[in-house]
């Protein structure tokens, strides 16, 4: 695909205005009429450098019929490039019949949730341990603190499914400095779980606490569907280390969990 940058339009522009601007830019590199297959917005931001003339500036990814010819014609032209490969590739896949202890993720904040999801998608059937409660119960506990000053030490803004970010309105990474496009995988998973699609291109993406709650539940459901396990109200109290190697975890429930591979996933 081709990438067109610095495409500027007025704040009041319409979808038709955007379409005409894309086609006009394509005509400058010899792509006319039915040569355009489709285009998608990769990024949209405000250009406020001139206060009297604030614009919306776009980065557009474009698919054309004769891409090699278009690439030759756009050589040396400003604002044109080849769209980078943003596809996420799993680093491993669980072997069939694997009998080694399952990977354990400690904490179900943003990192733990995504680590657990990726491990499940790779077939490793992770076990996620979270000292707090599932997201809806912890939401009630958190609002109980804010409204009634009743603190549950194990279920609050800090502890529980979704992590502290669940109650900070869902502010997201802008993707500006993400050369390997790992953040794109995160945003795609959020959209799959119910986030608005505009988080994929807005310069300041935002979800909101109340939508985040149902998204977290859907991601947890996928982890379980793929063979993963989530244990709430389960705190890790100690590590069993023998000759420099992790052997297992001692849990607040009194259980002992054999473990060789652990991800600390409580924080973003």
Secondary structure as a PSIPRED ss2 file (coil, helix, strand):
# PSIPRED VFORMAT (PSIPRED V4.0)

   1 X C   1.000  0.000  0.000
   2 X E   0.000  0.000  1.000
   3 X E   0.000  0.000  1.000
   4 X E   0.000  0.000  1.000
   5 X E   0.000  0.000  1.000
   6 X E   0.000  0.000  1.000
   7 X E   0.000  0.000  1.000
   8 X E   0.000  0.000  1.000
   9 X E   0.000  0.000  1.000
  10 X E   0.000  0.000  1.000
  11 X C   1.000  0.000  0.000
  12 X C   1.000  0.000  0.000
  13 X C   1.000  0.000  0.000
  14 X C   1.000  0.000  0.000
  15 X H   0.000  1.000  0.000
  16 X H   0.000  1.000  0.000
  17 X H   0.000  1.000  0.000
  18 X H   0.000  1.000  0.000
  19 X H   0.000  1.000  0.000
  20 X H   0.000  1.000  0.000
  21 X H   0.000  1.000  0.000
  22 X H   0.000  1.000  0.000
  23 X H   0.000  1.000  0.000
  24 X H   0.000  1.000  0.000
  25 X H   0.000  1.000  0.000
  26 X H   0.000  1.000  0.000
  27 X H   0.000  1.000  0.000
  28 X C   1.000  0.000  0.000
  29 X C   1.000  0.000  0.000
  30 X C   1.000  0.000  0.000
  31 X C   1.000  0.000  0.000
  32 X C   1.000  0.000  0.000
  33 X H   0.000  1.000  0.000
  34 X H   0.000  1.000  0.000
  35 X H   0.000  1.000  0.000
  36 X E   0.000  0.000  1.000
  37 X E   0.000  0.000  1.000
  38 X E   0.000  0.000  1.000
  39 X E   0.000  0.000  1.000
  40 X E   0.000  0.000  1.000
  41 X E   0.000  0.000  1.000
  42 X E   0.000  0.000  1.000
  43 X E   0.000  0.000  1.000
  44 X E   0.000  0.000  1.000
  45 X E   0.000  0.000  1.000
  46 X E   0.000  0.000  1.000
  47 X E   0.000  0.000  1.000
  48 X C   1.000  0.000  0.000
  49 X C   1.000  0.000  0.000
  50 X C   1.000  0.000  0.000
  51 X C   1.000  0.000  0.000
  52 X C   1.000  0.000  0.000
  53 X C   1.000  0.000  0.000
  54 X C   1.000  0.000  0.000
  55 X E   0.000  0.000  1.000
  56 X E   0.000  0.000  1.000
  57 X E   0.000  0.000  1.000
  58 X E   0.000  0.000  1.000
  59 X E   0.000  0.000  1.000
  60 X E   0.000  0.000  1.000
  61 X E   0.000  0.000  1.000
  62 X E   0.000  0.000  1.000
  63 X E   0.000  0.000  1.000
  64 X E   0.000  0.000  1.000
  65 X C   1.000  0.000  0.000
  66 X C   1.000  0.000  0.000
  67 X H   0.000  1.000  0.000
  68 X H   0.000  1.000  0.000
  69 X H   0.000  1.000  0.000
  70 X H   0.000  1.000  0.000
  71 X H   0.000  1.000  0.000
  72 X H   0.000  1.000  0.000
  73 X H   0.000  1.000  0.000
  74 X H   0.000  1.000  0.000
  75 X C   1.000  0.000  0.000
  76 X C   1.000  0.000  0.000
  77 X C   1.000  0.000  0.000
  78 X C   1.000  0.000  0.000
  79 X C   1.000  0.000  0.000
  80 X E   0.000  0.000  1.000
  81 X E   0.000  0.000  1.000
  82 X E   0.000  0.000  1.000
  83 X C   1.000  0.000  0.000
  84 X C   1.000  0.000  0.000
  85 X C   1.000  0.000  0.000
  86 X C   1.000  0.000  0.000
  87 X C   1.000  0.000  0.000
  88 X C   1.000  0.000  0.000
  89 X C   1.000  0.000  0.000
  90 X C   1.000  0.000  0.000
  91 X C   1.000  0.000  0.000
  92 X C   1.000  0.000  0.000
  93 X C   1.000  0.000  0.000
  94 X C   1.000  0.000  0.000
  95 X C   1.000  0.000  0.000
  96 X C   1.000  0.000  0.000
  97 X C   1.000  0.000  0.000
  98 X C   1.000  0.000  0.000
  99 X C   1.000  0.000  0.000
 100 X C   1.000  0.000  0.000
 101 X C   1.000  0.000  0.000
 102 X C   1.000  0.000  0.000
 103 X C   1.000  0.000  0.000
 104 X E   0.000  0.000  1.000
 105 X E   0.000  0.000  1.000
 106 X E   0.000  0.000  1.000
 107 X C   1.000  0.000  0.000
 108 X C   1.000  0.000  0.000
 109 X C   1.000  0.000  0.000
 110 X H   0.000  1.000  0.000
 111 X H   0.000  1.000  0.000
 112 X H   0.000  1.000  0.000
 113 X H   0.000  1.000  0.000
 114 X H   0.000  1.000  0.000
 115 X H   0.000  1.000  0.000
 116 X H   0.000  1.000  0.000
 117 X H   0.000  1.000  0.000
 118 X H   0.000  1.000  0.000
 119 X H   0.000  1.000  0.000
 120 X H   0.000  1.000  0.000
 121 X H   0.000  1.000  0.000
 122 X C   1.000  0.000  0.000
 123 X C   1.000  0.000  0.000
 124 X C   1.000  0.000  0.000
 125 X C   1.000  0.000  0.000
 126 X C   1.000  0.000  0.000
 127 X E   0.000  0.000  1.000
 128 X E   0.000  0.000  1.000
 129 X E   0.000  0.000  1.000
 130 X E   0.000  0.000  1.000
 131 X C   1.000  0.000  0.000
 132 X C   1.000  0.000  0.000
 133 X C   1.000  0.000  0.000
 134 X C   1.000  0.000  0.000
 135 X H   0.000  1.000  0.000
 136 X H   0.000  1.000  0.000
 137 X H   0.000  1.000  0.000
 138 X H   0.000  1.000  0.000
 139 X H   0.000  1.000  0.000
 140 X H   0.000  1.000  0.000
 141 X H   0.000  1.000  0.000
 142 X H   0.000  1.000  0.000
 143 X H   0.000  1.000  0.000
 144 X H   0.000  1.000  0.000
 145 X H   0.000  1.000  0.000
 146 X H   0.000  1.000  0.000
 147 X H   0.000  1.000  0.000
 148 X H   0.000  1.000  0.000
 149 X C   1.000  0.000  0.000
 150 X C   1.000  0.000  0.000
 151 X C   1.000  0.000  0.000
 152 X E   0.000  0.000  1.000
 153 X C   1.000  0.000  0.000
 154 X C   1.000  0.000  0.000
 155 X E   0.000  0.000  1.000
 156 X C   1.000  0.000  0.000
 157 X C   1.000  0.000  0.000
 158 X C   1.000  0.000  0.000
 159 X C   1.000  0.000  0.000
 160 X C   1.000  0.000  0.000
 161 X C   1.000  0.000  0.000
 162 X C   1.000  0.000  0.000
 163 X C   1.000  0.000  0.000
 164 X H   0.000  1.000  0.000
 165 X H   0.000  1.000  0.000
 166 X H   0.000  1.000  0.000
 167 X H   0.000  1.000  0.000
 168 X C   1.000  0.000  0.000
 169 X C   1.000  0.000  0.000
 170 X C   1.000  0.000  0.000
 171 X E   0.000  0.000  1.000
 172 X C   1.000  0.000  0.000
 173 X C   1.000  0.000  0.000
 174 X C   1.000  0.000  0.000
 175 X C   1.000  0.000  0.000
 176 X C   1.000  0.000  0.000
 177 X C   1.000  0.000  0.000
 178 X C   1.000  0.000  0.000
 179 X C   1.000  0.000  0.000
 180 X C   1.000  0.000  0.000
 181 X C   1.000  0.000  0.000
 182 X H   0.000  1.000  0.000
 183 X H   0.000  1.000  0.000
 184 X H   0.000  1.000  0.000
 185 X H   0.000  1.000  0.000
 186 X H   0.000  1.000  0.000
 187 X H   0.000  1.000  0.000
 188 X H   0.000  1.000  0.000
 189 X H   0.000  1.000  0.000
 190 X H   0.000  1.000  0.000
 191 X H   0.000  1.000  0.000
 192 X H   0.000  1.000  0.000
 193 X C   1.000  0.000  0.000
 194 X C   1.000  0.000  0.000
 195 X C   1.000  0.000  0.000
 196 X C   1.000  0.000  0.000
 197 X H   0.000  1.000  0.000
 198 X H   0.000  1.000  0.000
 199 X H   0.000  1.000  0.000
 200 X H   0.000  1.000  0.000
 201 X C   1.000  0.000  0.000
 202 X E   0.000  0.000  1.000
 203 X C   1.000  0.000  0.000
 204 X C   1.000  0.000  0.000
 205 X C   1.000  0.000  0.000
 206 X E   0.000  0.000  1.000
 207 X C   1.000  0.000  0.000
 208 X C   1.000  0.000  0.000
 209 X H   0.000  1.000  0.000
 210 X H   0.000  1.000  0.000
 211 X H   0.000  1.000  0.000
 212 X H   0.000  1.000  0.000
 213 X H   0.000  1.000  0.000
 214 X H   0.000  1.000  0.000
 215 X H   0.000  1.000  0.000
 216 X H   0.000  1.000  0.000
 217 X H   0.000  1.000  0.000
 218 X H   0.000  1.000  0.000
 219 X H   0.000  1.000  0.000
 220 X H   0.000  1.000  0.000
 221 X H   0.000  1.000  0.000
 222 X H   0.000  1.000  0.000
 223 X H   0.000  1.000  0.000
 224 X H   0.000  1.000  0.000
 225 X H   0.000  1.000  0.000
 226 X C   1.000  0.000  0.000
 227 X C   1.000  0.000  0.000
 228 X C   1.000  0.000  0.000
 229 X E   0.000  0.000  1.000
 230 X E   0.000  0.000  1.000
 231 X E   0.000  0.000  1.000
 232 X E   0.000  0.000  1.000
 233 X C   1.000  0.000  0.000
 234 X C   1.000  0.000  0.000
 235 X C   1.000  0.000  0.000
 236 X E   0.000  0.000  1.000
 237 X E   0.000  0.000  1.000
 238 X E   0.000  0.000  1.000
 239 X E   0.000  0.000  1.000
 240 X E   0.000  0.000  1.000
 241 X E   0.000  0.000  1.000
 242 X E   0.000  0.000  1.000
 243 X C   1.000  0.000  0.000
 244 X C   1.000  0.000  0.000
 245 X E   0.000  0.000  1.000
 246 X E   0.000  0.000  1.000
 247 X E   0.000  0.000  1.000
 248 X E   0.000  0.000  1.000
 249 X E   0.000  0.000  1.000
 250 X E   0.000  0.000  1.000
 251 X E   0.000  0.000  1.000
 252 X C   1.000  0.000  0.000
 253 X C   1.000  0.000  0.000
 254 X C   1.000  0.000  0.000
 255 X C   1.000  0.000  0.000
 256 X E   0.000  0.000  1.000
 257 X E   0.000  0.000  1.000
 258 X E   0.000  0.000  1.000
 259 X C   1.000  0.000  0.000
 260 X C   1.000  0.000  0.000
 261 X C   1.000  0.000  0.000
 262 X E   0.000  0.000  1.000
 263 X E   0.000  0.000  1.000
 264 X E   0.000  0.000  1.000
 265 X C   1.000  0.000  0.000
 266 X C   1.000  0.000  0.000
 267 X C   1.000  0.000  0.000
 268 X C   1.000  0.000  0.000
